[in-house]
């Protein structure tokens, strides 16, 4: 089941759907996520259930959906690093390497099509920033637009001109993935990203972030790392650099360049 931060359901509606699967009808369902959660746990207390949840937003949201007995299990994915609690095993999925991303993209769109425009294909891989969902969504778009040259899509993701806007026509799934990740960040982090992209070549360190945020660098760092949108790079300097997801920065840059939008929202 897909949850709210991916454009899907809320915890309450997921619980309602889960209870309907146990043959309950709408008239028997209480209102409110907490009451639904209690009923869900009662309903599966003597059953063996595997619940698969995609794109969980927070630990409180996940807690509502957890069955209360050891006979049940849950597999949940999240863009953000969730706080742990007893009985939960966390596995971090590292970003894909360029080689892995290229193999996934080529495997979906066809290796011949991938090789026909290697530079454009590589640009798409770079824009995806190691995010498997972004690579998959990009490949899916190319598969449903088989006559579209790969370079047109690569241009459209980085160019806000009328030509590419008319070519693409709407927000492709890849852009939605990046936009949703951006919208999950705090206003402070969003504003900091807008300031970063207007300073090409700036090293992202605690010192530079402190200057941009009025001394609140730690809040921005925690937000980006919790969202898996930045990683620490140790390069022998006095302080670590932070490598911010390339697709995220490109999204912010393109939104700032939009003629009718002063900043992404």
N, C-alpha and C positions, 0 to 999 in steps of 0.2 A: 504494500500500500504506500502511496506517495503522499507526503505531508506538505504543509502550507508553504514553506519557503522555496519549494520547487514549483509553485503554481498549482499545487494539488489541494488536498483536503486539510481541514483542521483536525486537531486531536479528537475533538468531540464527534465530528462526522466520521472519522475512522473508527472510533469506538462504536458508533451507531451501526455502521456497516458490518463490523465484526459481530455485533450482537444479532443482527439480522441473519448472519450466516449460521447462527445457532437456532434458527427458526422462530426468533422473537419477531413480533410485528410492531409497527410504529406506535400503536396505542399503548404498548407495554413499556416503552422506553421513557426514562425520566429525562428532564431537561438539565443541561449543565454537564461539563466534562467530569467533574468529581463524582457525581452520582452515577454517570455512565461507567466510569472506571470501576467503581465498587460492584456494579452489576456484572461487568465483564469478568471480574475476578471470581465472582460467585459462579458464573456460567461455565467457566473452564476449570474449576477447582478439581474436578474428578476426570479431566480429559487430558489427552496428549495433543498439544497444539504447538505448531511452529509458526510464529508470526514474523513476517519479513517487512521491515519498514524502511522506506527510502527517503533520505534527505530530512532527517530529524533536526529540528532547529535548536533544541536545548534539552538539558537534563530534566527539568520539570515536565516538559512535554513528553519525554520518553517514560518517565515514572508513571504517568497516567495510563500508559499503554501496556505496562509490564504485567503479565499474569502473576499471581501470588503463590504459585506452587512449583515445586521442582520438576513436575511432570511436563511442564511447558518450557519452551525456549523461544528466544527472540534474536533475530539478526537485524541489526539496524545500521544504516549508513548515515553519515552527516558530513557536511562541508566544514563544520566547526569542530574543534577539539572539545569534547564534552567532559565535564567533571566525572570522576569515577565513583563508584559505590560498590559495596560488597556484592559479590556474585557476578560482576561484569568484567569481561575480558576485552580490553581495547587493543585493536590492531591498526597501526597507522599504515596507510597505503601511500608510499612515496610517489612523487610526480614521475611521470614517464620520462625516460631519456628520449633524445631526438631519434635514436635508432628505433626504439620501441614505438614511438608515435608514428614514425614513417611506415613501419611495418603494418600498424593498425590501419592507417589511412589508405595505404596502397592495397591492403587486403580487401577493403570495402569498395573503393572506387575502381579498382583494377590496376594492376601494376603497369600496364602499357600507358594508361591515361596519366598515371603518376609520373612516369618517366618522360612523357612528351613535354612537360613543362616543369622540369626539376626545380628551377629557381622559385617559381610560384608555389609549388608544393612545399618547399622548404619554408617559405614565408608563412604559409598556413600553419605549419608545425610550430614555428616560433611564436606565432600569435596565440596558439592554444596553450602555451606555457606549461606543457607537461600534464594538462588536465585531461584524463581519459574521456570524460563526458563531453568536453569541448571538441576533442578530435572526432569522437563518434558522431556528434551532432553536425559537425562540418562535413563529414563524409556522407551522412544521410542527406544533407542538402544537395550535395553534388550528385548523388544518385537519383534524386528526384528531378534534377535539372541536368540531364545527361548531355545536352548540347551546350551547356555553359562552360566556356574555357576556365580552367583552374585559376588563371591569372586574373580573370574578371572578379572572381570571388575574393581573391587575396587583395586586389585593389579596393573592392567595395568595403572591406573590413577596416581599411586604414585611410580611406579617402571619403570625405563628406561632400563631394561635389554633386551637382545635379545629375551628371552622367551616371554615376554609380547608384545614386538614389533611385533614378528611374529604372536602372537595370535590375536592381535587387527587388525594389518595390515594397518590401516589408522587412520587419525585424526577423532575421533568420534565427534558428534555434541556438546557434553558437553565441550570437549576441545576447540572447536571453539568458544563457548560462552565466555570462560575465556580468550582465546587468543585475541579476538577482544576487550574485556574490557582492557586488558593490552596494546594493541597497541594504544588505545585512550589516554593513559597517556603521559605526557611530557617526554622527554629524562631524565630530572633531576629526576623525580619520578621513572622511570624505573630503573635507576642506583641505586637509594636509596633502592629500593626493593631488588635488587640483593645483596646489602651490608647487608641488614637486615637478609636475609635468611642464610647468612654465619655466623651469630652470634646467635646461638640458645639460647633461653631464654632471649634475650634482651628485656627490656621494651621499647615500642615505645612511647616516650614522646617528647615534644618540645626540651628538652635539648639534648636527644640522637640523634634526627633528625638533630639538629643544628650541632652536631659534624660530622655527616655523610655527610652533605650537605654544609659545610662551611658557616653556618649561614643563609641558605635559607629554613629553616624548614617550615616556613609559606606557601611557595609555594607548597611544597609537601603535606602538610595537606589540603590546599584548593583544590588541584587537586584530591586527594583521596576521600575527602568528596563530592566534586561536582560530582564525578563519582559513588557515592554510594558504594565505596569500603572500607570505613573505618567509624567507629563510635567512639564517645567519651565515655570513661568509667571513671566515677568519683568514686574513691575508698578510699577517705579520705587522699590521699597522697598530697604532696605540689603542684603537677601539675597533670592534667588529663593524663591518658594513652589513646592511640589510638588503637582500635582493628581493625586490617587489615583483610580483607576478607580471610578466610582460603583457599578457592579454588584458589585465586590469588597467595598466597604465595606458595602453592604446585606447581602451574604451573611454577613459577619462579625457584623453587628449582629443579624440574625435568629437566627444560631446561638447567640449569647450570650443571647438572650432565650428560647431553648428551655428548657422546664421541666426536662428531664432531661439537659441538656448544659451544663456550666459554660463550655465553650469549644469552638470548632470544632476538629476534628482532621484 
